[in-house]
Amino acid sequence: RGYSQLLLARMGVGIGEAGGTPACNAIIGDYFPADRRPMAMTIFALGAPIGAWLGADMAGAVAHAYGWRAAFLVLGVPGVVLALIVYFTVKEPKRGQLDAKSDAAAPTLKESLKFIWSQKAAFHVIMGSGVSALWGWGLMWFTPTFIQRTYHLDVGSAGAIVGPIHLVMGISASLLTAWLLARPAFVDPRRIVYLLGAVTAVATVPSIIAYYTHSLPLATAMWWTFIPAIYFYIGPAFALGQNLAPPRMRAMFTAIALLVANVFNLIVAPQVVGWMSDYFAGPRGADAASLRMALLILAPTGFWAAFHYFAAARTIVADQERAVGHV
């Protein structure tokens, strides 16, 4: 009923996500060998487009019809059911059972951080995925508001524009990625980071056009083009992180990658874009033009993310062999 209650509830959601995702990544890493982890993690990442569709389309419609509080109930209750399903059906695998190297004892936090810092490819993969989150999801947080202000639509209509894109293209991009990474050609991790860099760099161009144009049909076409890229990287990037870490460091690697991504897309992006929008608006208050300028400054960061993926290719083969004993 107030800001404090909303803040506490959102902190609870954050704790749940922060505690669940590293464990899920580590478990999947122990269920699949190194050359199949990119495919497996991409299937796992299908939760992102499905969740984004539910948040944009279904929650937007519910909020428009019944108020914004009802949207939390519609999205929150199924999580309790899913938690029970996971608890009673997922079995704990043996750590490192499919790797040539396996740690006998769990490393300390200091040892994990030291190893990560020594893995140059891991640093670039973590930074690449973090900046991808800043770029893609930073734009997505403000896109419904941008549509409402620029094209004078209500919240339900704005959600109806981007919601189907998340559902159709997000799932399609994830499934296509899983299929590609299951091909023998992508056993070489260098080809994976080259693919991530190329897709991210190319998709950055329509992400700029979407917020530059004043045409809703053109902007919508650009969203259909670039939104798939914000899902494309999730599975492969987290899988590469799993292959660049010894078995008992995988959860910590994932936690660090999530921390970097969340700082970029949940702290930096909302604050900086909001501040820039207010700054460009001046005394008149934030409007469509000021938000457009802020998003156009954020959009080119996709090129920054692509740089890190390309940079990871230089050492990723040696770093993966060091971590799991094979490529």
N, C-alpha and C positions, 0 to 999 in steps of 0.2 A: 504493500500500500504506500510505500515511500522509497526514497532513494537508498536508505540504509538496508532495507529488506532486499531490494533489487541487487545491491552490491554484494551482499552476503550470498544470495542465491547464485549469482554469476561466479563468485569465487568457488562455490561448490562445484559448479559445472567445470570450471578450469582445473580443479583438483582431480576430478574424475577423468578428464581427458589426459592430463599430465601423467597420472598414474597408470592409465590403461594402455596408452599407445606404445611406450617403450617395451612393456611386457609382451604385447601382441607382436611387435616386430621381432623380439628375441625368440618367441615361440615359433613363429613362421620360419625364422632363420635356422632353427633346429629340425624342422620338418622337411626342409628342401635343401638339396645340394647347391653349391655356389652358383652353378650355371643356370639353375632354375629359379633362384630367388628373385631376380628382376620380374619374371612373369608372375610369381606368386604374390609379390608385394603389390604389383599393379592390380591384380584381382582384389586384394585387400583394400586398395585405395578407391575401389568403386563406391565405398561408403561416402566419399567426399561429394561426388556429383549428385548422388541420391539425396544426401542431406541438404546440399545447397538448393536442389529443386524443391524439397519439402519446405525449406526456410523461405524461399522466394515466392513460390507459386501458392502452395497450400496455406502456409502461414499468412501470406499476404491477403488471401481471400478470407481466411478466418478472422484476421484482425479487422478487415474492412467490414465484415458482417456482424461480428460479436465483440469487437474491442481487442486491443493488443494483449491483454492478460490471457484471453482464451487461447491465443497462439502458443503460449508457453505450455499450457496443459496438453494441447494436441501434439506438440513435439516431445514433451517430456515423459508422458505416461508410457509410450512404447519402449523407452529406454529401460524401464524396470523389467519389462517382460524379456527383452533381449539379454539383460544381465543374468537373469535366471537361466536362460537357455545356454549361455556361455559357461556358466558355473557348473552345470550338470552334464555338459557334453564334451568340453575340451579337456583333453588329457595332457599332463605335463610331460614333454619329451626330455630325453637325456641331453644335457648341454654338449654341444659340439659333436654329436653322434655321426654327422655326415661330413666332417672336416678332417683333413690330413693332420692338422694340429689341434690339440685340445688342451685347455688349461686344467691343471689338477686342482688349483686353489683359486678362489675368487680374488681378483686384484683389488687393491685399495683405490679410492677415488683419485689420489695423487698419481698412482701408477697409470690409471686409465687416461687421465689428462695429459700426462707426459707422453704416452704412446700416441694419442691423437695428434698432439703437436708435432710429433716426429713423422707422421704420415701426411706428406704434403697433399696428396690426392684427396685424403679425407677432409682436410681443411677446405679445399676448393669445392668439394661436393657439398659440404655443409653450408658454405657461403653461397654457393649457387642456388641451393634449394631455399635458403633463407631469403635471398634477394628476389627469387621467383615469387615467394609468398608476399614480399613487400610490393612487388610490381602487380601481380595478378589479383591478389585478394585485397590489397590496398585500393585498387580501382573498383573492385566489386562491392566493397562496403558502401561506397558513395554512389554507385550507379543508379539504384532506385531513386535516391534523392535527386540526382542529376536529371533523370528522366522526368520526374514530377515538376521540377523547377523549369526545365528548358521547354518541355512539350506540354506542360499544363495538364498532366494526368493525375488521377488519384492513386493511392498506394496499391490498391488491388490491380489496377491496369498496368502500373509500372512493374509489379511482380509478375504479371502475366506475360510480359515481354521477355524478361530474362530467365524466368523459371523454366520454360521448355528448353531453352538453350543449355542450361545446366543439366537437365535430365537427358536430352537426346545426344548432344555433342559431348557432354562430360562422360557419359557411359560409353559412347562410341569411341571416343579418344582413348579411354582406359582399356577397352577390349582390344582395339587395334594395337595399342602398345603391348599388351600381354601377348598377342599373337606374334608381333614382330620379334619381341625379345625371346620367344620360344624357338626362333629359327636358329640353326647352327651357326650362322654368320655372326650372331651377337653373343657368342661365347666370349669373344674378345671384349673386355670392358671398355677399351678405347673407342670402339664403335658406338657403345651406349652413350658415353659422354659427348662424342661428336654429334650424335643424333639429338641429344638434349640441347646442346648449344645451338645447333642449326634451327631446330623447331622454335626455340625461345626467341632467337634473333629475328627470324622471319615473322613470327606472330606479334612482335613488338610494333611493327609498322601499322597493322590494322588497329592495334590498341591506341595508337596516337590519332589515327583518322576518326575513330569512334567519338572522341571528345572534341575534335576540331570542327567537324561538320555540324551544320545546323539542320540537316535533313534526317528525320527519324528513320525512314527506310534505309538510308545509307548507313547510319549508325547501327541499326539493327543487324544489317548484313555484316558489319565489321565485328559486332559482338559474336555473331555466329562463327566468325572466322577465328577470333583470338581466344575466346573463352575456353575452347578445348585445350589450349596450351597450358592453362593454369592447373589442369588435371594431369596432363601428359607427363610431367616431371615427377609427380609424387611417388609412385611406385618404384620406378627405376632409381631415383635418388636415394630413397631409403634402403633399397636393396644393395646399392653400391656401398652404402655405409655399413651394412651388415657384413659385406665381403671384405671390408677394409679394417674390420675389428676382430680380434680373437673372440671365441664363443662367449666367454664370461664378461666381455666388455661391451657386448652388443646393446644391451639395454641402456648402458651409460652413453654410448654413441648416439642412440636414438634420442635419449633425453636431452643431450646437448644440442642435437640438430633441431629438436622441437623448441628448445629454449631460444635459439637463434631465430628461428622462423617466427615464433610468437612475439618476440621482442620487435621484430621488423613489422609484422602485419597486424599485431594487436595493440602495440604501444606507439611505435614510430609513425606508422601510416595514418591512423585516425587523428593523432595529435597534430602532426605536421600538416596534413591536408586540411584539417579544420582550421588550424592557425593561418595557413596561407589563404584559404578562402575568406576568412575574416579580414586579413590584412589587405587583400586586393579589393575587397568591397569598401573598406573605409567606413565613414560615418553612416552611410546609407544602410549598412547591414548586409550580411552574406546573401547572395542571390545566384541566379543561374550563371551569369558571366564570371563571377569571382570563383565559383566552384569549378567551372570549365578551365580556368587558368591554372588552378591548383592541380587538377587531374592531368593537364597537359605537361606539367612539370614532372609529375610522378611517372607517367607512361614510359618515357625513354629508359627507365631503370632496367627494363627487360634486357637491354644490351649489356648492362653490367652483369646480370646473372649469366648471360651467355658466355661472357669472358671467363668466368670461373669454371664453367663446364669444359671449355676448350683447354684451359690451363691444367685441369686435372689429368688430361690425357698424357701429359709428359711423364708422370711417375706412377700411374694407376696400376700397371701390370706388376711392377716390382713391389709396390705397396700391398697389393692383394696377396701376392705370394708370401710376403712376410707375415701377413695376418692369419691366413687360413691354409697356407702350404701349397696352394695350386691356383690356377686361373680357370 
